Amino acid sequence: MREIKFVDIKGIRLGHAENKEGSTGCSVVICEKGATGGVDVRGGAPGTRETDLLDPSELVEKVHAVMLSGGSAFGLEASTGAMEYLEERNIGFDVQVAKVPIVCSAVLFDLAFGSPKIRPDKKLGYEACINSENYTQNINGNIGAGYGATVGKITGPEFAMKGGLGTFAVELENGLQVGAIVAVNCLGDVVDPMDNMNIIAGAYNKETKKFLNSENILLSSTENPKNPFKGNTTIGIIVTNANFNKAQAKKISSMAHNGFARTMKPAHTMFDGDTIFTMATNYIDADVSTVGMLAANVMEKAVLNAIKNADTLNNVISFKELNL
């Protein structure tokens, strides 16, 4: 097994766009031929589009793009930019009188750390799609949907640290590819499973230079947490070149949430909208349990890449600054 770029996974393109004044952005994964889609929503405050369509009992089998965006519910508009881009190229579900692009989306809350009046919109979503035509890099941190992401907000935004966008992908000797992209914007802390589960980013007191430990804060107020910041959510996508149906894709999304649980303490709270999509581009046969295991592993590493590559922004301190 070897590490590859996320963009090397067969059948997909990745594009990002940001609005630096608004400290927000969006990221899109496009599969023009259509990818089998699945989703698992585990947070208590999700903002999503077209997730019902991915239920195995529903008609449409393939999705053409998944958009991850900042901007809270306003950011769902970015997916209409992807619809316009795909329609211009005659890509979509054929309904005889038109082709309707199937674009799923999930959003995170970043309004408190930039201009709350500037959110990813149709124009920015379209720009991300255009950028996907030439994007071959492997940039993590302050880019796309992770541009304005933050973590460790259980005691309020003043104690937050910088989140970001991360990717990680692998290829097996038989050609199986599995990758993850994630925008890390959680209520709790991010820990490193390879470093004794030590906190690497989270609620942080700049004066004492110590982490506050979000789980301990929750334990100290078990009846009613004191004013937890309600703007969070970590959103991601697993992409594989394997051949799966929608039920199997949903299972892979479910197993990929183990990557969240390993790296975020706590994950899946009522104040997060944690959501993971799966896109299977259907080029190679593979076992769903194996791919699900790999999905959790690559998601774990993508979360860590997001945090370790982020830069301080708007006075929100980053992992890199703490470790200078």
Buried (B, 14 or more C-beta within 10 A) or exposed (E): EEEBBBBBBBBBBBBBBBBEEBBBBBBBBBBBEBBBBBBBBBBBBBBBBBBEBBEEEEEBBBBBBBBBBBBBEBBBBBBBBBBBBBBEEEBBBEEEEEBBBBBBBBBBBBBBBBEBEBBBBBBBBBBBBEBBEEBEEBEBBBBBBBBBBBBBBBBBEEBBBBBBBBBBBBBBEEEBBBBBBBBBBBBBBBBBBEEEEEBBBBBBEEEEEEBBBBBEBBEEEEEEBEEBBEBBBBBBBBBBBBBBBBEBBBBBBBBBBBBBBBBBBBBBBEBBBBBBBBBBBBBBEBEBEEBBBBBBBBBBBBBBBBBBBBEBBEEBBBBBEBEE
